[in-house]
Amino acid sequence: MSKHGSALLSVGLGAAILYLGAQAVTGRQGLVAYVDLQAQERVLEQRVAQLSEEEANLQARAARLQPGEHFDRDYLDERARITLAAGDGEEIVFDLN
């Protein structure tokens, strides 16, 4: 191989290495994208935890209204008064939700 061909091969390989290195850092599946995906994953995991807590709260509230031994008449009365905005004129109603 001539000196000119060897230099051209070196430049070509150098350019390929630079291109692949840049893609490894900034490409669609590169290091920057990986860090962004990890940040998104943390946000979504926090949202899942928040929604799981909310679901447990709603299930506990619904369980208080299920017929059976755990039926809570006071809770039903409270929810009905809040929902219907009903109450005696002498009552003071506090909505703690």
Rosetta silent file (secondary structure, phi, psi, omega in degrees, C-alpha in Angstrom):
SEQUENCE: MSKHGSALLSVGLGAAILYLGAQAVTGRQGLVAYVDLQAQERVLEQRVAQLSEEEANLQARAARLQPGEHFDRDYLDERARITLAAGDGEEIVFDLN
SCORE:     score description
SCORE:     0.000 S_00000001
   1 L     0.000  140.190 -177.622    0.000    0.000    0.000 S_00000001
   2 L   -77.552  166.346  179.305    1.311    3.436   -0.864 S_00000001
   3 H   -62.658  -37.471 -179.936    1.989    6.169    1.600 S_00000001
   4 H   -66.527  -42.451  178.579   -0.995    8.115    0.234 S_00000001
   5 H   -65.901  -37.560  179.073   -3.339    5.106    0.634 S_00000001
   6 H   -66.787  -40.938  178.657   -2.122    4.500    4.191 S_00000001
   7 H   -66.918  -39.514  179.066   -2.741    8.126    5.173 S_00000001
   8 H   -65.438  -40.541  176.766   -6.201    8.008    3.624 S_00000001
   9 H   -63.306  -41.764  178.670   -6.990    4.800    5.528 S_00000001
  10 H   -63.101  -43.864  178.576   -5.799    6.413    8.783 S_00000001
  11 H   -64.423  -43.059  179.694   -7.974    9.483    8.188 S_00000001
  12 H   -62.621  -45.480  178.354  -10.959    7.281    7.316 S_00000001
  13 H   -65.970  -38.903  177.605  -10.518    5.133   10.416 S_00000001
  14 H   -62.453  -42.818  179.088  -10.043    8.237   12.568 S_00000001
  15 H   -64.829  -41.022  178.849  -13.242    9.764   11.171 S_00000001
  16 H   -64.109  -41.618  178.872  -15.145    6.524   11.781 S_00000001
  17 H   -64.308  -43.197  177.693  -13.876    6.358   15.368 S_00000001
  18 H   -62.971  -43.288  179.833  -14.869    9.987   15.971 S_00000001
  19 H   -62.319  -49.054 -179.441  -18.306    9.422   14.468 S_00000001
  20 H   -64.861  -37.037  176.832  -18.945    6.278   16.511 S_00000001
  21 H   -64.403  -43.012  178.572  -17.649    7.974   19.656 S_00000001
  22 H   -64.877  -40.058  177.902  -19.951   10.956   19.137 S_00000001
  23 H   -66.065  -35.559  179.210  -22.903    8.638   18.529 S_00000001
  24 H   -65.197  -28.256 -179.052  -22.076    6.690   21.697 S_00000001
  25 H   -93.637  -49.120 -170.941  -22.359    9.907   23.705 S_00000001
  26 H  -110.288   -2.394 -176.480  -25.021   11.985   21.924 S_00000001
  27 L   -70.391  176.107 -177.957  -26.842    9.529   19.666 S_00000001
  28 L   -58.691  -31.725  177.863  -30.404    8.279   20.020 S_00000001
  29 L  -115.476   26.133 -176.411  -29.179    5.351   22.099 S_00000001
  30 L   -87.340 -172.498 -176.305  -26.156    7.118   23.526 S_00000001
  31 H   -63.065  -41.661  179.862  -25.086    8.094   27.016 S_00000001
  32 H   -63.700  -44.010  178.415  -27.067   11.362   27.088 S_00000001
  33 H   -63.746  -37.680  178.669  -30.258    9.546   26.065 S_00000001
  34 H   -63.190  -43.871  179.143  -29.592    6.902   28.719 S_00000001
  35 H   -64.623  -41.849  177.205  -29.276    9.535   31.448 S_00000001
  36 H   -61.690  -42.273  178.876  -32.499   11.204   30.248 S_00000001
  37 H   -64.589  -37.262  177.145  -34.316    7.872   30.309 S_00000001
  38 H   -64.263  -40.278  178.352  -33.116    7.213   33.853 S_00000001
  39 H   -64.672  -42.801  177.237  -34.477   10.606   34.949 S_00000001
  40 H   -62.383  -39.938  179.403  -37.808    9.854   33.272 S_00000001
  41 H   -62.141  -42.610  178.666  -37.879    6.458   34.980 S_00000001
  42 H   -62.646  -42.187  179.030  -37.410    8.061   38.417 S_00000001
  43 H   -63.030  -44.297 -179.477  -40.253   10.519   37.731 S_00000001
  44 H   -67.378  -36.559  177.005  -42.532    7.708   36.572 S_00000001
  45 H   -64.823  -38.774  176.386  -41.654    5.539   39.582 S_00000001
  46 H   -64.733  -40.156  178.841  -42.579    8.432   41.881 S_00000001
  47 H   -65.145  -40.906  177.823  -45.867    8.850   40.004 S_00000001
  48 H   -62.334  -43.098  178.367  -46.602    5.122   40.324 S_00000001
  49 H   -62.678  -42.148  178.740  -45.940    5.298   44.070 S_00000001
  50 H   -62.946  -45.040 -179.937  -48.217    8.336   44.361 S_00000001
  51 H   -67.670  -34.955  177.330  -50.991    6.615   42.385 S_00000001
  52 H   -64.811  -40.867  177.535  -50.600    3.426   44.420 S_00000001
  53 H   -64.608  -42.897  178.640  -51.030    5.422   47.621 S_00000001
  54 H   -63.465  -41.142  178.571  -54.079    7.163   46.173 S_00000001
  55 H   -62.608  -43.790  179.048  -55.537    3.810   45.097 S_00000001
  56 H   -61.862  -39.951  178.185  -55.050    2.354   48.583 S_00000001
  57 H   -63.223  -45.683  179.347  -56.776    5.410   50.066 S_00000001
  58 H   -65.496  -37.929  178.158  -59.718    5.074   47.684 S_00000001
  59 H   -65.889  -38.572  178.120  -60.002    1.339   48.356 S_00000001
  60 H   -65.739  -40.504  178.409  -60.048    1.986   52.104 S_00000001
  61 H   -66.322  -41.408  179.213  -62.760    4.603   51.657 S_00000001
  62 H   -66.184  -35.867 -179.834  -64.781    2.270   49.422 S_00000001
  63 H   -63.925  -30.472  179.472  -64.401   -0.573   51.928 S_00000001
  64 L   -69.720  -16.869 -178.878  -66.057    1.601   54.562 S_00000001
  65 L  -105.038    0.124  179.661  -69.163    1.758   52.360 S_00000001
  66 L   -76.097  137.575  177.018  -69.379   -1.953   51.508 S_00000001
  67 L   -62.238  143.353  179.003  -72.325   -3.813   53.049 S_00000001
  68 L   137.774 -161.825 -174.039  -71.283   -6.121   55.816 S_00000001
  69 L   -72.184  -18.436 -178.401  -69.692   -5.969   59.222 S_00000001
  70 L  -101.049    9.752 -179.705  -67.379   -3.066   58.352 S_00000001
  71 L   -62.902  129.726 -176.037  -70.108   -0.779   56.975 S_00000001
  72 L  -111.821   97.958 -178.213  -69.620    2.707   58.431 S_00000001
  73 H   -63.362  -37.351  179.387  -72.952    4.572   58.642 S_00000001
  74 H   -63.389  -40.722  179.005  -71.278    7.700   59.990 S_00000001
  75 H   -65.850  -41.403  177.691  -68.914    7.798   57.044 S_00000001
  76 H   -60.801  -45.043  178.524  -71.834    7.346   54.628 S_00000001
  77 H   -61.193  -43.893  179.364  -73.698   10.200   56.340 S_00000001
  78 H   -60.358  -48.047 -178.687  -70.583   12.386   56.217 S_00000001
  79 H   -65.119  -39.638  179.498  -69.986   11.743   52.514 S_00000001
  80 H   -63.864  -43.407  179.795  -73.669   12.312   51.667 S_00000001
  81 H   -63.998  -41.347  179.787  -73.705   15.644   53.510 S_00000001
  82 H   -68.418  -45.088 -177.509  -70.507   16.797   51.798 S_00000001
  83 H   -65.574  -42.477 -177.152  -71.588   15.611   48.364 S_00000001
  84 H   -89.646   -4.011 -176.709  -75.071   17.075   48.612 S_00000001
  85 L    53.782   41.958 -177.995  -73.924   20.136   50.566 S_00000001
  86 L  -106.384  148.315  176.184  -76.703   19.335   53.009 S_00000001
  87 L   179.538  164.003  176.921  -76.811   20.058   56.671 S_00000001
  88 L   -73.617  148.395  179.609  -78.856   21.507   59.434 S_00000001
  89 L   -60.917  -22.250 -179.008  -78.774   25.284   59.738 S_00000001
  90 L   -89.438  -10.438 -175.922  -77.285   24.899   63.226 S_00000001
  91 L   -83.073  149.202  169.526  -74.455   22.614   62.092 S_00000001
  92 L  -112.333  119.997 -175.479  -70.922   23.668   61.367 S_00000001
  93 L  -107.455  127.744  176.939  -69.446   21.403   58.696 S_00000001
  94 L  -111.277  122.280  175.567  -65.701   20.978   58.287 S_00000001
  95 L   -96.913  110.219 -174.932  -64.457   19.323   55.100 S_00000001
  96 L   -93.799    7.984 -179.424  -61.070   17.854   55.971 S_00000001
  97 L   -89.523    0.000    0.000  -60.352   16.484   52.509 S_00000001
